Amino acid sequence: MPGAVALMVLIVLPALARPAAPDAAMLKPVQEWIAAYNAGTGPLPENIFTRNVVIADEFPPFIWTGIWGNIDGPPQSITS
């Protein structure tokens, strides 16, 4: 029984120590890009993100890779 308790402590405590949300430094590039997009006054700061990205999505093609995903250039508009 003591081994099971020790195992529970080793599993549960690290999970409780994790932050509930991303920190400000992690969100800063995203907030900068959104602010530039919403201002609409100039080019978007594309250099703040990595070019070596892979995103798993809920709709086809399901996997998006690279800076433009699976398209040939920047999107002309953002739609929802």
C-alpha positions in Angstrom: 0.0 0.0 0.0 2.8 2.6 0.8 4.1 2.0 -2.7 0.8 2.9 -4.3 0.6 6.1 -2.2 4.1 7.1 -3.3 3.2 6.4 -6.9 0.0 8.5 -6.6 2.1 11.4 -5.1 4.6 11.2 -8.0 1.8 11.3 -10.6 -0.5 13.9 -9.0 1.9 16.5 -7.6 3.5 17.4 -10.9 0.1 17.7 -12.5 -1.0 20.1 -9.8 2.2 22.2 -10.3 1.5 23.1 -13.9 0.2 26.5 -14.7 -3.5 26.7 -15.7 -2.8 28.9 -18.7 0.1 30.0 -20.9 2.3 32.7 -19.5 2.6 36.2 -20.9 5.9 35.5 -22.7 4.3 32.6 -24.6 1.3 34.7 -25.7 3.2 37.8 -26.6 3.9 36.9 -30.3 0.3 35.8 -30.8 -1.0 39.1 -29.3 1.4 41.1 -31.5 0.2 39.4 -34.6 -3.5 39.9 -33.7 -2.8 43.6 -32.9 -1.1 44.1 -36.3 -3.9 42.2 -38.1 -6.6 44.3 -36.4 -4.8 47.6 -37.1 -4.6 46.7 -40.8 -2.0 49.4 -41.3 1.0 47.3 -42.6 2.5 43.9 -43.2 1.9 41.3 -40.6 4.9 40.4 -38.4 5.4 36.9 -39.8 8.9 36.6 -38.5 7.7 36.0 -34.9 6.5 32.5 -35.6 8.4 29.4 -36.6 8.3 28.2 -40.2 8.6 24.6 -39.2 5.1 24.1 -37.9 2.6 21.2 -38.0 -1.1 21.7 -37.0 -3.6 18.8 -36.6 -7.1 20.1 -37.5 -10.6 18.8 -37.3 -11.4 19.1 -41.0 -9.7 18.0 -44.2 -6.9 18.1 -45.0 -6.4 17.4 -41.2 -2.7 18.2 -41.2 -1.3 21.7 -42.1 2.5 22.0 -42.4 4.8 24.9 -43.0 4.3 28.6 -42.9 1.3 28.7 -45.2 -0.2 25.3 -44.4 -1.2 23.5 -47.6 -1.8 26.6 -49.7 0.6 28.4 -52.1 0.9 31.7 -50.2 -0.7 33.9 -47.6 -4.5 33.7 -47.3 -6.3 36.6 -48.9 -8.8 36.8 -46.0 -9.6 35.1 -42.8 -13.0 33.5 -42.7 -14.8 31.6 -40.0 
